[in-house]
Amino acid sequence: MSTPTHTVISPAEINTDNLSVPAQSILSRSLLENDKLKWMLFQFAEGQELSEHTASMPAIINILDGSFDCKIGEETLIAQPGTLIYMEPNTPHSLKAKKTASFYLMLLK
């Protein structure tokens, strides 16, 4: 049996239209994981946050909808749809949803 050379994930599998996140909740879903990448979808209810933490590997955040107050290292910003954030390993960061919002997280192994 040969090793797959690619993975296709349809828009229906990752649709974030009409987000329905329970109040005071953060939902996460793994979309793909292999020896090179872990790709997840996070959905936050308004006001929910991840306190400051780090990742042991490079990470990319892509804001899909809504907006987040972010702190990346010493920089603070408002991340809106289309914002891409790349972080080196062990970069301290935190996020707080200003309203119901979602993002992709890609951890590069």
CYANA upper distance limits for C-alpha pairs under 8 A (distance plus 0.5 A):
  9 ILE  CA     13 GLU  CA      6.98
  9 ILE  CA     14 ILE  CA      8.22
  9 ILE  CA     31 LEU  CA      8.45
 10 SER  CA     14 ILE  CA      7.58
 11 PRO  CA     15 ASN  CA      6.25
 14 ILE  CA     41 LEU  CA      8.24
 16 THR  CA     64 LEU  CA      8.48
 16 THR  CA    102 SER  CA      8.04
 19 LEU  CA     43 GLN  CA      8.41
 19 LEU  CA    100 THR  CA      8.02
 19 LEU  CA    101 ALA  CA      8.45
 21 VAL  CA     25 SER  CA      7.08
 21 VAL  CA     26 ILE  CA      7.85
 21 VAL  CA     27 LEU  CA      7.66
 21 VAL  CA     43 GLN  CA      7.32
 21 VAL  CA     44 PHE  CA      7.20
 21 VAL  CA     45 ALA  CA      6.11
 21 VAL  CA    100 THR  CA      7.97
 22 PRO  CA     45 ALA  CA      7.09
 23 ALA  CA     45 ALA  CA      6.13
 23 ALA  CA     46 GLU  CA      7.93
 24 GLN  CA     45 ALA  CA      6.28
 24 GLN  CA     46 GLU  CA      7.82
 24 GLN  CA     47 GLY  CA      7.91
 24 GLN  CA     48 GLN  CA      6.63
 25 SER  CA     44 PHE  CA      6.75
 25 SER  CA     45 ALA  CA      6.02
 25 SER  CA     48 GLN  CA      7.21
 26 ILE  CA     42 PHE  CA      7.56
 26 ILE  CA     43 GLN  CA      6.21
 26 ILE  CA     44 PHE  CA      5.05
 26 ILE  CA     45 ALA  CA      6.80
 26 ILE  CA     48 GLN  CA      7.39
 27 LEU  CA     42 PHE  CA      6.19
 27 LEU  CA     43 GLN  CA      5.55
 27 LEU  CA     44 PHE  CA      6.96
 28 SER  CA     40 MET  CA      7.26
 28 SER  CA     41 LEU  CA      6.06
 28 SER  CA     42 PHE  CA      4.92
 28 SER  CA     43 GLN  CA      6.81
 29 ARG  CA     40 MET  CA      6.06
 29 ARG  CA     41 LEU  CA      5.70
 29 ARG  CA     42 PHE  CA      7.10
 30 SER  CA     38 LYS  CA      8.10
 30 SER  CA     39 TRP  CA      6.70
 30 SER  CA     40 MET  CA      4.92
 30 SER  CA     41 LEU  CA      6.95
 31 LEU  CA     38 LYS  CA      8.38
 31 LEU  CA     39 TRP  CA      6.04
 31 LEU  CA     40 MET  CA      5.79
 31 LEU  CA     41 LEU  CA      7.40
 32 LEU  CA     37 LEU  CA      7.96
 32 LEU  CA     38 LYS  CA      6.36
 32 LEU  CA     39 TRP  CA      5.66
 32 LEU  CA     40 MET  CA      7.57
 33 GLU  CA     37 LEU  CA      6.16
 33 GLU  CA     38 LYS  CA      4.90
 33 GLU  CA     39 TRP  CA      6.82
 34 ASN  CA     38 LYS  CA      7.06
 35 ASP  CA    109 LYS  CA      7.22
 36 LYS  CA    108 LEU  CA      6.48
 36 LYS  CA    109 LYS  CA      5.23
 37 LEU  CA    106 MET  CA      7.23
 37 LEU  CA    107 LEU  CA      6.18
 37 LEU  CA    108 LEU  CA      5.30
 37 LEU  CA    109 LYS  CA      6.04
 38 LYS  CA    105 LEU  CA      8.47
 38 LYS  CA    106 MET  CA      6.12
 38 LYS  CA    107 LEU  CA      5.54
 38 LYS  CA    108 LEU  CA      7.16
 38 LYS  CA    109 LYS  CA      8.11
 39 TRP  CA    104 TYR  CA      7.51
 39 TRP  CA    105 LEU  CA      6.24
 39 TRP  CA    106 MET  CA      4.94
 39 TRP  CA    107 LEU  CA      6.96
 40 MET  CA    104 TYR  CA      6.16
 40 MET  CA    105 LEU  CA      5.65
 40 MET  CA    106 MET  CA      6.92
 41 LEU  CA    102 SER  CA      7.71
 41 LEU  CA    103 PHE  CA      6.45
 41 LEU  CA    104 TYR  CA      5.17
 41 LEU  CA    105 LEU  CA      6.84
 42 PHE  CA    102 SER  CA      5.93
 42 PHE  CA    103 PHE  CA      5.92
 42 PHE  CA    104 TYR  CA      6.77
 42 PHE  CA    105 LEU  CA      7.86
 43 GLN  CA    100 THR  CA      7.99
 43 GLN  CA    101 ALA  CA      6.32
 43 GLN  CA    102 SER  CA      4.76
 43 GLN  CA    103 PHE  CA      7.24
 44 PHE  CA     48 GLN  CA      6.49
 44 PHE  CA     49 GLU  CA      8.22
 44 PHE  CA     97 ALA  CA      6.81
 44 PHE  CA    100 THR  CA      6.13
 44 PHE  CA    101 ALA  CA      5.82
 44 PHE  CA    102 SER  CA      6.55
 45 ALA  CA     97 ALA  CA      7.43
 45 ALA  CA     99 LYS  CA      7.16
 45 ALA  CA    100 THR  CA      5.03
 45 ALA  CA    101 ALA  CA      7.22
 46 GLU  CA     97 ALA  CA      5.85
 46 GLU  CA     98 LYS  CA      6.23
 46 GLU  CA     99 LYS  CA      4.47
 46 GLU  CA    100 THR  CA      4.98
 46 GLU  CA    101 ALA  CA      7.77
 47 GLY  CA     96 LYS  CA      6.70
 47 GLY  CA     97 ALA  CA      5.59
 47 GLY  CA     98 LYS  CA      6.28
 47 GLY  CA     99 LYS  CA      6.97
 47 GLY  CA    100 THR  CA      8.42
 48 GLN  CA     96 LYS  CA      6.21
 48 GLN  CA     97 ALA  CA      6.09
 49 GLU  CA     94 SER  CA      7.96
 49 GLU  CA     95 LEU  CA      5.95
 49 GLU  CA     96 LYS  CA      4.56
 49 GLU  CA     97 ALA  CA      6.75
 50 LEU  CA     94 SER  CA      6.05
 50 LEU  CA     95 LEU  CA      5.86
 50 LEU  CA     96 LYS  CA      7.00
 51 SER  CA     93 HIS  CA      8.29
 51 SER  CA     94 SER  CA      5.61
 51 SER  CA     95 LEU  CA      7.37
 52 GLU  CA     92 PRO  CA      6.59
 52 GLU  CA     93 HIS  CA      5.58
 52 GLU  CA     94 SER  CA      4.88
 52 GLU  CA     95 LEU  CA      8.34
 53 HIS  CA     92 PRO  CA      5.88
 53 HIS  CA     93 HIS  CA      6.17
 53 HIS  CA     94 SER  CA      7.06
 54 THR  CA     89 PRO  CA      7.89
 54 THR  CA     90 ASN  CA      5.38
 54 THR  CA     91 THR  CA      6.00
 54 THR  CA     92 PRO  CA      5.33
 54 THR  CA     93 HIS  CA      6.87
 55 ALA  CA     59 ALA  CA      7.83
 55 ALA  CA     89 PRO  CA      6.26
 55 ALA  CA     90 ASN  CA      5.77
 55 ALA  CA     91 THR  CA      7.51
 56 SER  CA     89 PRO  CA      5.50
 56 SER  CA     90 ASN  CA      5.92
 57 MET  CA     88 GLU  CA      7.47
 57 MET  CA     89 PRO  CA      4.93
 57 MET  CA     90 ASN  CA      7.64
 57 MET  CA    107 LEU  CA      6.91
 57 MET  CA    108 LEU  CA      6.65
 57 MET  CA    109 LYS  CA      6.70
 58 PRO  CA     86 TYR  CA      7.96
 58 PRO  CA     87 MET  CA      6.20
 58 PRO  CA     88 GLU  CA      5.19
 58 PRO  CA     89 PRO  CA      5.19
 58 PRO  CA    107 LEU  CA      6.45
 58 PRO  CA    108 LEU  CA      5.87
 58 PRO  CA    109 LYS  CA      7.90
 59 ALA  CA     86 TYR  CA      6.35
 59 ALA  CA     87 MET  CA      5.71
 59 ALA  CA     88 GLU  CA      7.20
 59 ALA  CA     89 PRO  CA      7.74
 59 ALA  CA    105 LEU  CA      7.47
 59 ALA  CA    106 MET  CA      6.06
 59 ALA  CA    107 LEU  CA      5.05
 59 ALA  CA    108 LEU  CA      6.59
 60 ILE  CA     84 LEU  CA      7.44
 60 ILE  CA     85 ILE  CA      6.02
 60 ILE  CA     86 TYR  CA      5.03
 60 ILE  CA     87 MET  CA      6.85
 60 ILE  CA    104 TYR  CA      8.41
 60 ILE  CA    105 LEU  CA      6.26
 60 ILE  CA    106 MET  CA      5.55
 60 ILE  CA    107 LEU  CA      7.09
 61 ILE  CA     83 THR  CA      8.44
 61 ILE  CA     84 LEU  CA      6.17
 61 ILE  CA     85 ILE  CA      5.56
 61 ILE  CA     86 TYR  CA      7.10
 61 ILE  CA    103 PHE  CA      7.05
 61 ILE  CA    104 TYR  CA      6.14
 61 ILE  CA    105 LEU  CA      5.23
 61 ILE  CA    106 MET  CA      7.02
 62 ASN  CA     81 PRO  CA      8.23
 62 ASN  CA     82 GLY  CA      7.03
 62 ASN  CA     83 THR  CA      6.30
 62 ASN  CA     84 LEU  CA      5.11
 62 ASN  CA     85 ILE  CA      7.06
 62 ASN  CA    103 PHE  CA      5.88
 62 ASN  CA    104 TYR  CA      5.61
 62 ASN  CA    105 LEU  CA      7.18
 63 ILE  CA     67 SER  CA      8.05
 63 ILE  CA     79 ALA  CA      7.33
 63 ILE  CA     80 GLN  CA      6.55
 63 ILE  CA     81 PRO  CA      5.31
 63 ILE  CA     82 GLY  CA      6.10
 63 ILE  CA     83 THR  CA      5.90
 63 ILE  CA     84 LEU  CA      7.16
 63 ILE  CA    102 SER  CA      6.79
 63 ILE  CA    103 PHE  CA      4.78
 63 ILE  CA    104 TYR  CA      7.04
 64 LEU  CA     80 GLN  CA      8.16
 64 LEU  CA     81 PRO  CA      5.31
 64 LEU  CA     82 GLY  CA      6.81
 64 LEU  CA    101 ALA  CA      7.96
 64 LEU  CA    102 SER  CA      6.03
 64 LEU  CA    103 PHE  CA      5.49
 64 LEU  CA    104 TYR  CA      7.67
 65 ASP  CA     80 GLN  CA      7.30
 65 ASP  CA     81 PRO  CA      5.38
 65 ASP  CA    101 ALA  CA      5.73
 65 ASP  CA    102 SER  CA      6.00
 65 ASP  CA    103 PHE  CA      7.63
 66 GLY  CA     80 GLN  CA      6.86
 66 GLY  CA     81 PRO  CA      7.12
 66 GLY  CA     97 ALA  CA      8.05
 66 GLY  CA     98 LYS  CA      7.83
 66 GLY  CA     99 LYS  CA      6.43
 66 GLY  CA    100 THR  CA      6.29
 66 GLY  CA    101 ALA  CA      4.51
 66 GLY  CA    102 SER  CA      7.08
 67 SER  CA     78 ILE  CA      7.23
 67 SER  CA     79 ALA  CA      6.02
 67 SER  CA     80 GLN  CA      5.10
 67 SER  CA     81 PRO  CA      7.44
 67 SER  CA     97 ALA  CA      6.51
 67 SER  CA     98 LYS  CA      6.10
 67 SER  CA     99 LYS  CA      6.94
 67 SER  CA    100 THR  CA      8.29
 67 SER  CA    101 ALA  CA      6.47
 68 PHE  CA     78 ILE  CA      6.13
 68 PHE  CA     79 ALA  CA      5.65
 68 PHE  CA     80 GLN  CA      7.23
 68 PHE  CA     95 LEU  CA      6.57
 68 PHE  CA     96 LYS  CA      5.74
 68 PHE  CA     97 ALA  CA      4.93
 68 PHE  CA     98 LYS  CA      5.87
 68 PHE  CA     99 LYS  CA      8.24
 68 PHE  CA    101 ALA  CA      7.97
 69 ASP  CA     76 THR  CA      7.87
 69 ASP  CA     77 LEU  CA      6.55
 69 ASP  CA     78 ILE  CA      5.24
 69 ASP  CA     79 ALA  CA      6.93
 69 ASP  CA     95 LEU  CA      6.20
 69 ASP  CA     96 LYS  CA      5.63
 69 ASP  CA     97 ALA  CA      6.96
 69 ASP  CA     98 LYS  CA      7.16
 70 CYS  CA     76 THR  CA      6.09
 70 CYS  CA     77 LEU  CA      5.82
 70 CYS  CA     78 ILE  CA      6.53
 70 CYS  CA     79 ALA  CA      7.16
 70 CYS  CA     93 HIS  CA      7.75
 70 CYS  CA     94 SER  CA      6.21
 70 CYS  CA     95 LEU  CA      5.07
 70 CYS  CA     96 LYS  CA      7.06
 71 LYS  CA     75 GLU  CA      6.08
 71 LYS  CA     76 THR  CA      4.86
 71 LYS  CA     77 LEU  CA      7.00
 71 LYS  CA     93 HIS  CA      5.82
 71 LYS  CA     94 SER  CA      5.79
 71 LYS  CA     95 LEU  CA      7.14
 72 ILE  CA     76 THR  CA      6.87
 72 ILE  CA     91 THR  CA      7.61
 72 ILE  CA     92 PRO  CA      6.65
 72 ILE  CA     93 HIS  CA      4.95
 72 ILE  CA     94 SER  CA      7.29
 73 GLY  CA     91 THR  CA      6.46
 73 GLY  CA     92 PRO  CA      5.66
 73 GLY  CA     93 HIS  CA      6.46
 79 ALA  CA     83 THR  CA      6.27
 87 MET  CA     91 THR  CA      6.69
 97 ALA  CA    101 ALA  CA      6.72
